[in-house]
Amino acid sequence: MEDKEPDTVIRLENVTLILDGHKILDSVSMSFWEGHIHAVVGPNGAGKSTLAHTIMGLPDYLGHTGAIFHRGERIEKLPIDKRARRGITLAWQEPARFQGIGVDSFIRSAAEAKGSSVDSGEMLKLVGLDPDRYLVRNVDKTLSGGERKRIELASIVAMRPDVVLMDEPDSGVDIEAINYIFDVLEKLRNWGSTVILITHSPEVLKRADHSFLLCNGQVVDKGRVERMSGYFTGHCVPCVHKNNPFCDEVTP
């Protein structure tokens, strides 16, 4: 019996984005599958974060050509709030601070936006934070960047999102925290969420099922994680990117 092809949740067709006269994304076509963790790797300035911002529909990234589909429906004209209502969410590399908003309210409001309710304490436990210590705190400058990242992830889990875009999930967190983040990634995948990781980390890449190599705003390679891991050891495809790690062969 043949394996069933995974359902495509997000698809980009020939997406090109020019910002300040520079072509940041260049005819990008990609498919992201349901219940899979995808990684997007590549040098600094390759367009990885821009890709995530474009899929999310941030205001400065709406002026692109090409099409973006979510479960077969075109969404490139939709603003960020309508994409969020469809279950698409973005975890920032540097999570925002919300002066005066409590951690408990922050997590519960994420679930309520999807028409459900959650136990905020249980969500914090999933990311390795003690509810007794953190539920009474605010999402503000008194929290470290790593703490805010974990609380943001707890709020994302509370939403049971359809698509999660994560920009450098291991940035600013310690080894203990990243292990909790990895556990949450597994839970999201098991729930059927589509996870898209923007990463520079070979350890994060290992958690993915499938990967893309982006360079100069173009998809220059894609495939199994083992194939793309060669990028981190200097075996990526030839390219003229200013941050090219001086490699000259394609990973077998």
N, C-alpha and C positions, 0 to 999 in steps of 0.2 A: 504494500500500500504506500502511495506517495504521501510525503508530509504535506499538510495543508500550508499554503503560503500565508504568512502573517498578514493581518489586516493593516493597511496603511492608515495612520491617524493624521500625520502632517506630511504634506507633499509640497515641495517648491518646484516650480517650472520656470527656468530661464530668468531668475530674479537678478536684476542688476540695480545697484544703488550707487549713486554719485553724491558725495558730500563735499562741499567746498571745492568743487572742481576735480576731486579725486575719485576714481572708481574703486569703491571699497568692496563691493560684491560684483562679480563679473559672470553673468549667465549661469548662476548657481541652480542646479537641479538636484534635489535630494528627496529621499523618502524615509520616514521614521515610522516604525511599526509598533503596534499595540503590544503592551506587556513586555517591551524590550528596553534595555538601557543602551543608549547610543552615546558614543564619545566623539567630540570634534576636537582634533588636535592640529597643531601647526605653530609656526613661529609667531612672535609678537608682531602685531600689525597685519596679520594675515586676513583678518575680517571675522574672527570667531565670535567675539562679543557682539559685533555689529549684526551677525547672523541671528543671534538670540534676541537682540532688541528688535530686529525686523519682524521675526516671527511673533513676538509679543505685541508688536504694533505701537511702540513708543512714538510719541508725536514727531520727533525729528527724523524718524526712519520710515515714514509712510510714503515718501516720494519716489518709490522704486518702480521699475517696470517688471513685467512678468507676473506670475500668479502664485498665490499661496492658498492651499486647500486644507481644511480641517474636516476630516471624515467626509470627504467628497464635495464639500461646499466651499466656494471661494470666500476668503475672509480678508483679502488684502485691503479692502476699503473700510473694514470695520475698525473703530477706535479701540483703544486698549481695554476700556471697561466692558465692551461687548465681547471681546475675546476672552476676558476673564470670566464672564458669565457662561461661556462655552466650556469652561474648565481648563483654560490655558493659564499657567502662572509662571512667574519668573522669580528665582531666588538670586538676589544680587550678590556680586562679589563682596561689596561693602554694604551690609544691611543698613537700612535707614533707622534713625532715632525718632521716637514719637514722644515728645515731651508731654508728660501728664497722662499718658495712656498706660494703664496697668497691664502687666503680662497676662493676667487672667482674662481681661476684657479683649486683649489683642488676639488671643488664641480663639476664644469663643466667638468673636465677631467673624473670624475667618470661616468657621463652620456655619454660622447663621446666614452668611452670604450665600451659601449653597443650600439653605433651607433645612439644615440639620443641627443637632446639638452634640456637644462632646464634653468629656471630662477633661478639663485643661490640665489637671494634675497628671493624668495618664499620658497625655501628649508630651508633657515635659519628661516623664520617665523614659519615654521612647528615645529621647535625645540625650539622656543621661544627666538631667538636671533635677535637683531635689525640689519637689513642689512646695515644701514647707519654707524653703528659702526664697524661691523665685516668684511664686504667685502673688506675693505682696509687693513686689517691686514694679517699677515702671520701665518701659522700653525707652530708656534715655541714655545719657552719657555716663551714668554710673555703671552701666554694663560694659564689659569688654567687647571687642569686636567678635571674638569667638562665642561669647555668651549670646550676643544678639543674633549671630548666625544660627545657633542652635534653636533659639526661640522662634526665629522666622521659619525654620524647618518644621518645628512643632506645629506652627499655624498652617503650613502647607499640608502636612499630614492630616490635620483636622478637616481640610477641605475635600479630601479624597479626590485630587485633581485628575483630569484626563491626561493632561500634558504638563510636565514639569521641566522647565529650562533652568539649569543650575550653572552659574558662572563661577568657575574656580571654587568648587565646594570645599576644598581643603585649605583655602587661603585664610590665614589668621587663626587657625585652630590647632590645638595640640594633638598628640597621637591618640590619647584617650577619646577626645571629641570626634576625630575623624573615624574611629571605629564605630561609634554610635551612628554617625552619618552613613557609613557603609551599610549598617544594619537597616537603616530607614530606606535606603535605596532598594534593598532586597524586598522590603515590605511593599513599597510602591509598585515594584515590578510584579510581585505576586498578586496585588490587587488589580492588575491590568493596566496600570498607568504607563504612559510612554515617558521615559526620562531621557533628556538630552543634556549631556555633560559637556561644558566648555572647559577644557583642562590643559595644563602644561605638565601634569603629573603622570608618570608611568604607573604609579600605584593606583591612581584613580582610573586610569585607562583599563587596568586589569579587571575592574568591576563591571565593565561594559560587555555587551554581547556582540556589538557591531561598532565600527568606527569609520570616520571620514578624516582624510588629511586635507586641510585647507591651506592654500598658499597664494598670495597675491589676489585674494578674493575669489579663487577658483577651487573647485574640488579636483584635486590632482590624483587622489587615490582613495579607495574605500574597500572595506572588507573586514575579515576577522581581526580581532584584537591582536592576535599574534603577528599578523601581517603588519599592522600599523605600529607595533611596538618598536620596529626597527628605526622609526623616525627618531626616537630618543637615543639611539646608539649611533647616529650618524649615517643611517642608510635610507634616507628618504629619497624621493625622486629628484632629478636635477631641476633646479629652479633659480631664478635671478633675484629672488627676494633679498632685501638688504640684511635680513636676519637669518638667511640660509646657513645651516650648520655645516657648510662645506662638504656636502656629500655628493656622490655621483652615481649611485646605483639604486635601483628599486628593490625593496625588500622582497625576497622570494615568497 
